[in-house]
Amino acid sequence: MSESSLHRAAREIAQAEAILVGAGAGMGVDSGLPDFRGPEGFWQAYPALKGRVQFEEMANPVWFDEQPSLAWAFYGHRLHLYRETVPHPGFALIRKLVGDRPMFVYTSNVDGQFQKAGYSEAQIFEIHGSIHHIQRTDGIGDIWPADGVNVDIDATRFRAREPLPRTPDDHPARPNVLMFGDYGWIGDRTNEQGSRYQEFLRQVAGKRVVAIELGAGTAIPSVRRECGRRADVLVRINPRESHGPVGTVSLAMGARAALEGIEAAMVALGLRDG
C-alpha cells in the first residue's frame, strides 16, 4: 500500500462535510469473526458441515422448517459468537475520525458490532437485519430482542439441543435475519432504520459526502453499490477487492490497519493532533 493513498484518504476524510460508513463482513475479521468467503472459509468455521453444505445453502429459512435443530446450531453458534466478540479498535477509530460531523452506518452485517462499539441505533442501517432479534418462523407478528435466547449446541453432531428457541407468544423462532430465498423475513425494524437513513441523506444533500467502505465484497455488492452512488468521494478498504470507479481511493488493506494508517497520515499531515 502506497503512502500516498493513505495520505489522500486522510485528506478526503478530513475535508468531508458528512461521512457514510459502509461495512461488509470484512469489517469483523479483525475482531476474530469468521470470513465466510468461499466454501473453504465457511467450512473452516464450521468443520462439521465440510463437504455437506455451503454458506449460501445453510443461510436459508427452509432449515427452520425441515431441520430446525441444524438451523439453530448454525445461528445459535453465531449468536453466541457475536455476543462474546469485542469490536476491534477500528470501530472506535472511525468515530474519532468522524468527530461531530453527520454520519450514518450502512451495513450488511447482522452481528451488532457497531452497537456494541457504542454507535447510536439511530445512525445504523442493518440492511439484512440483526441476529440479536428474533421473529416467528411463519413470518407473522412482531420482532423481539434475542436477549434471553440461549442455544445449547451438540458440537459433535452440530445440532441444537431441545428446547429450541420460541418467541414470547410461544411460536417456533428464527433470527430476524434476511436469508437467501427468504419470503418470511419481517423487515419492519430494518425499514424503520431505512427511513432514518433516508432522512440522513436528505439532511446532507448538497454537502460533500465521503464514504468509508470497509470489507464489502463483490459477491453480494449491496454495500459497494450504495457507497459508490451516494458518495462524492469513495474510500474503499478491502484487502482483495479494493478496486472501484475512477476517483476511488483504493486501500488494499484490512479494516483496522487501514483506519490506523489513515489516522497516522492525518497526524503526519497536520490534519489533527497526535
C-alpha positions as CSV (number, residue, x, y, z in Angstrom):
1,M,0.0,0.0,0.0
2,S,1.5,3.3,-1.1
3,E,1.9,6.1,1.5
4,S,0.2,8.5,-1.0
5,S,-3.0,6.5,-0.9
6,L,-3.2,6.7,2.8
7,H,-2.5,10.4,2.7
8,R,-5.1,11.0,0.0
9,A,-7.7,9.1,2.1
10,A,-6.7,11.2,5.2
11,R,-7.2,14.5,3.2
12,E,-10.5,13.4,1.7
13,I,-11.9,12.3,5.1
14,A,-10.6,15.5,6.8
15,Q,-12.4,17.7,4.2
16,A,-15.7,15.8,4.3
17,E,-18.8,17.5,5.5
18,A,-20.6,14.2,6.1
19,I,-19.5,10.6,6.4
20,L,-21.2,7.4,5.1
21,V,-19.6,4.3,6.7
22,G,-20.3,1.2,4.6
23,A,-19.4,-2.1,6.2
24,G,-19.4,-5.7,5.0
25,A,-18.2,-9.0,6.5
26,G,-14.5,-7.9,6.3
27,M,-15.1,-5.3,9.0
28,G,-15.4,-8.0,11.6
29,V,-12.4,-10.1,10.6
30,D,-10.0,-8.1,12.7
31,S,-12.3,-8.8,15.7
32,G,-11.7,-12.5,15.1
33,L,-15.0,-13.2,13.4
34,P,-15.0,-15.9,10.6
35,D,-14.6,-15.0,7.0
36,F,-17.3,-16.9,5.1
37,R,-15.8,-16.0,1.7
38,G,-15.8,-19.2,-0.4
39,P,-16.6,-22.7,0.9
40,E,-13.2,-23.2,2.5
41,G,-13.7,-20.2,4.7
42,F,-17.1,-21.4,5.7
43,W,-16.0,-24.9,6.4
44,Q,-13.1,-23.8,8.4
45,A,-15.5,-22.0,10.7
46,Y,-17.9,-25.0,10.7
47,P,-15.9,-28.1,10.1
48,A,-18.9,-30.4,10.8
49,L,-20.5,-29.1,7.6
50,K,-17.5,-29.6,5.4
51,G,-18.4,-31.2,2.1
52,R,-22.1,-31.2,3.0
53,V,-23.4,-27.7,2.7
54,Q,-22.1,-24.3,1.8
55,F,-22.9,-20.9,3.4
56,E,-25.4,-19.9,0.8
57,E,-27.3,-23.2,1.3
58,M,-27.1,-23.0,5.1
59,A,-28.3,-19.4,5.3
60,N,-31.8,-20.4,4.1
61,P,-35.0,-20.3,6.1
62,V,-36.0,-23.7,4.8
63,W,-33.8,-25.3,7.5
64,F,-36.0,-23.9,10.3
65,D,-38.9,-25.9,8.8
66,E,-37.1,-29.1,7.8
67,Q,-34.2,-29.4,10.3
68,P,-34.7,-26.7,13.0
69,S,-32.0,-28.2,15.3
70,L,-29.4,-27.8,12.5
71,A,-30.6,-24.3,11.7
72,W,-30.3,-23.3,15.3
73,A,-26.9,-24.9,15.7
74,F,-25.7,-22.6,12.9
75,Y,-27.5,-19.4,14.0
76,G,-27.2,-20.2,17.7
77,H,-23.4,-20.5,17.4
78,R,-23.2,-17.2,15.5
79,L,-25.4,-15.5,18.1
80,H,-23.2,-16.6,21.0
81,L,-20.1,-15.8,19.0
82,Y,-21.2,-12.2,18.2
83,R,-22.3,-11.7,21.8
84,E,-18.8,-12.6,23.0
85,T,-16.8,-10.8,20.4
86,V,-15.1,-7.5,21.3
87,P,-15.1,-5.0,18.4
88,H,-11.6,-4.2,17.3
89,P,-10.1,-0.7,17.7
90,G,-11.1,0.3,14.2
91,F,-14.7,0.8,15.3
92,A,-13.6,3.5,17.8
93,L,-11.2,5.0,15.2
94,I,-14.0,5.7,12.8
95,R,-15.9,7.7,15.4
96,K,-12.7,9.6,16.2
97,L,-12.1,10.4,12.5
98,V,-15.7,11.5,12.0
99,G,-15.8,13.7,15.1
100,D,-19.1,15.7,15.3
101,R,-19.9,15.7,11.6
102,P,-23.1,14.0,10.3
103,M,-22.5,10.2,9.9
104,F,-24.5,7.1,9.2
105,V,-23.6,3.4,9.1
106,Y,-24.9,1.3,6.2
107,T,-24.0,-2.4,6.8
108,S,-24.9,-5.8,5.5
109,N,-23.6,-7.4,8.7
110,V,-26.0,-8.9,11.2
111,D,-23.6,-9.1,14.1
112,G,-24.5,-6.0,16.0
113,Q,-20.8,-5.0,16.4
114,F,-21.4,-1.3,15.7
115,Q,-24.0,-1.1,18.5
116,K,-21.6,-2.9,20.8
117,A,-18.9,-0.4,19.9
118,G,-21.1,2.4,21.1
119,Y,-22.7,3.7,17.9
120,S,-26.2,5.0,18.2
121,E,-29.1,2.8,17.0
122,A,-30.3,6.0,15.3
123,Q,-27.3,6.0,13.0
124,I,-27.2,2.4,11.8
125,F,-29.0,0.8,8.8
126,E,-28.7,-3.0,9.0
127,I,-30.0,-4.0,5.6
128,H,-30.1,-7.7,6.3
129,G,-31.5,-7.4,9.8
130,S,-29.9,-8.5,13.1
131,I,-29.2,-11.8,14.7
132,H,-29.8,-10.1,18.0
133,H,-33.5,-10.1,17.3
134,I,-36.0,-12.9,16.7
135,Q,-39.3,-13.4,14.9
136,R,-41.7,-16.3,14.3
137,T,-40.7,-18.8,11.6
138,D,-44.1,-18.3,9.8
139,G,-43.3,-14.6,9.2
140,I,-46.2,-13.3,11.2
141,G,-46.3,-10.9,14.1
142,D,-43.7,-8.9,15.9
143,I,-39.9,-8.7,16.3
144,W,-38.3,-9.3,19.7
145,P,-34.8,-8.8,21.1
146,A,-33.0,-12.1,21.4
147,D,-31.5,-11.1,24.8
148,G,-32.9,-14.2,26.6
149,V,-32.2,-16.6,23.8
150,N,-29.6,-19.2,24.5
151,V,-28.9,-22.3,22.4
152,D,-27.3,-25.4,23.7
153,I,-25.3,-27.0,20.8
154,D,-24.0,-30.5,20.5
155,A,-20.7,-29.7,18.7
156,T,-20.1,-33.3,17.6
157,R,-23.4,-33.7,15.8
158,F,-23.7,-29.9,15.1
159,R,-27.3,-29.9,16.3
160,A,-29.0,-27.6,18.8
161,R,-30.5,-29.5,21.8
162,E,-34.1,-29.1,22.9
163,P,-35.8,-26.9,23.8
164,L,-35.2,-24.8,20.7
165,P,-35.9,-21.0,20.9
166,R,-39.5,-19.9,20.8
167,T,-41.0,-16.4,20.5
168,P,-42.6,-14.7,23.5
169,D,-46.0,-15.6,22.0
170,D,-44.9,-19.3,22.1
171,H,-44.2,-20.0,18.4
172,P,-41.1,-21.5,16.8
173,A,-38.5,-18.8,16.5
174,R,-35.8,-17.8,14.0
175,P,-33.4,-14.9,13.8
176,N,-34.7,-11.7,12.3
177,V,-32.1,-12.0,9.6
178,L,-32.7,-11.8,5.8
179,M,-31.6,-15.1,4.4
180,F,-31.3,-16.4,0.8
181,G,-34.7,-17.1,-0.7
182,D,-36.4,-15.6,2.3
183,Y,-40.1,-14.7,2.0
184,G,-40.8,-14.9,5.7
185,W,-38.4,-12.2,6.9
186,I,-40.2,-9.4,8.8
187,G,-38.5,-6.2,7.7
188,D,-40.3,-3.8,10.0
189,R,-37.2,-3.0,12.1
190,T,-34.9,-2.6,9.1
191,N,-37.5,-0.5,7.3
192,E,-37.5,1.9,10.3
193,Q,-33.7,2.1,10.1
194,G,-34.0,2.7,6.4
195,S,-36.4,5.7,7.0
196,R,-33.8,7.2,9.3
197,Y,-31.1,6.7,6.7
198,Q,-33.2,8.4,4.1
199,E,-33.6,11.4,6.4
200,F,-29.9,11.5,6.9
201,L,-29.4,11.6,3.1
202,R,-31.9,14.5,2.9
203,Q,-30.0,16.4,5.6
204,V,-26.7,16.0,3.9
205,A,-27.9,16.7,0.4
206,G,-25.5,19.2,-1.2
207,K,-22.8,18.5,1.3
208,R,-19.5,16.8,0.5
209,V,-20.1,13.2,1.5
210,V,-17.2,10.8,1.8
211,A,-17.9,7.1,2.1
212,I,-15.5,5.0,4.1
213,E,-16.3,1.5,2.9
214,L,-14.8,-1.4,4.8
215,G,-14.6,-5.1,3.9
216,A,-17.5,-5.1,1.5
217,G,-17.1,-7.7,-1.3
218,T,-18.5,-8.1,-4.8
219,A,-20.3,-11.4,-4.1
220,I,-23.2,-9.5,-2.5
221,P,-22.5,-6.0,-3.7
222,S,-25.2,-4.1,-1.9
223,V,-22.8,-2.0,0.3
224,R,-20.4,-1.3,-2.5
225,R,-23.2,-0.1,-4.8
226,E,-24.7,2.2,-2.1
227,C,-21.4,3.7,-1.1
228,G,-20.5,4.2,-4.8
229,R,-23.7,6.1,-5.7
230,R,-24.1,8.2,-2.6
231,A,-20.5,9.5,-2.0
232,D,-18.7,12.4,-3.7
233,V,-15.5,10.5,-2.8
234,L,-15.3,6.8,-2.1
235,V,-12.5,5.4,0.2
236,R,-12.7,1.6,-0.5
237,I,-10.9,-0.5,2.1
238,N,-10.6,-4.2,1.1
239,P,-7.5,-6.5,1.1
240,R,-8.7,-8.3,-2.1
241,E,-11.3,-6.1,-3.8
242,S,-10.3,-2.5,-3.3
243,H,-10.8,-1.6,-7.0
244,G,-13.5,0.9,-7.8
245,P,-14.7,3.5,-10.3
246,V,-12.4,6.4,-11.4
247,G,-11.7,8.6,-8.4
248,T,-11.9,5.8,-5.8
249,V,-9.2,5.9,-3.1
250,S,-8.3,2.2,-3.0
251,L,-6.7,0.8,0.1
252,A,-5.8,-2.9,-0.3
253,M,-5.7,-3.5,3.4
254,G,-7.7,-4.9,6.3
255,A,-10.1,-2.5,8.1
256,R,-8.1,-2.0,11.3
257,A,-4.8,-1.5,9.5
258,A,-6.2,1.0,7.1
259,L,-8.0,3.0,9.7
260,E,-4.9,3.1,11.8
261,G,-2.9,4.2,8.7
262,I,-5.4,6.9,7.9
263,E,-5.2,8.3,11.5
264,A,-1.4,8.3,11.4
265,A,-1.5,10.0,8.0
266,M,-3.8,12.7,9.4
267,V,-1.4,13.4,12.2
268,A,1.6,13.4,9.8
269,L,-0.2,15.9,7.5
270,G,-1.1,18.1,10.4
271,L,-4.9,17.5,9.9
272,R,-5.3,16.5,13.5
273,D,-3.4,16.4,16.7
274,G,-1.4,13.3,17.6
